């Protein structure tokens, strides 16, 4: 496995990064691709908010080489707001169970 270098962080932020990284496999949102595959792994990034809380992010730019082309690109903000203005109900989606279900190119699977 080819690992991308992580960004420098303190011991405290390293502990905070390990929490969500260890929770994700338990949620069945990661597919095991096999031990002999060479993949690039995202570098975790932890943002500290002004009130002391942390927000976990991943640098997923390396996945662009493996992902299928986007069939339904993200709509523009003005177009989305126009559609929302006409709506009776507004909801949000769970990003962990919906947004991150991206397809991979056939030769990568």
Buried (B, 14 or more C-beta within 10 A) or exposed (E): EEEEEBEEBEEEBEEBBEEBEEEBEEEEEEEEBEEEEEBBBBBBBBEEEEEEEBEBEBBEEBBEEBEEEEEEEEEEEEEEEEEEEEEEEEEEEEEEEEEEEEEEEEEEE
